[in-house]
Amino acid sequence: MKVKQKTKRAVAKRVSKTKSGELKRKHAYRSHLAHNKTTKQKRHSRKDGMVSKSDKSRYDQLI
């Protein structure tokens, strides 16, 4: 009998899959202490990022 691996809920809450199969994520360092960060840092971290190709295979197993 083959046992299915459970979804890691912590990862599933932080990463979502796009239609093309890429993994979308939020940028870090956005929660507080914003006055120490440059405007450019804050602006660029607003936009979602993608999980890198080297990490994608590991994340796919967890989701």
Secondary structure, DSSP 8 states (H G I E B T S, - for coil): --------HHHHHHEEE-TTS-EEE--SS-SS-GGGS-HHHHHHHHS-EE--HHHHHHHHHH-
